């Protein structure tokens, strides 16, 4: 899973500690996508494997973190623990 997350971050340009406007903008767009998930009902969220508390957690992350990638990784980890 760590290799997948690192490869995904590298392909999106999110790896590394340097600040860039493009990275900040991408993270801001990802945060808006996360905010749209709050409008979904619990059944739809369960279908896509996300819980409301995960959305709140992702929304609280700093803008230096891509919240969509973090949420995806967290829900993947939770789903693999259930198996």
Protein Blocks (a to p, Z undefined) as FASTA:
>chain_A
ZZmmmmmmmmnopgcjbdcfklmmmmmmmmmmmmmmmmpcfklmmmnopafklmmmmmmp
cfkbcfklmmmmmmmmmmmmmZZ
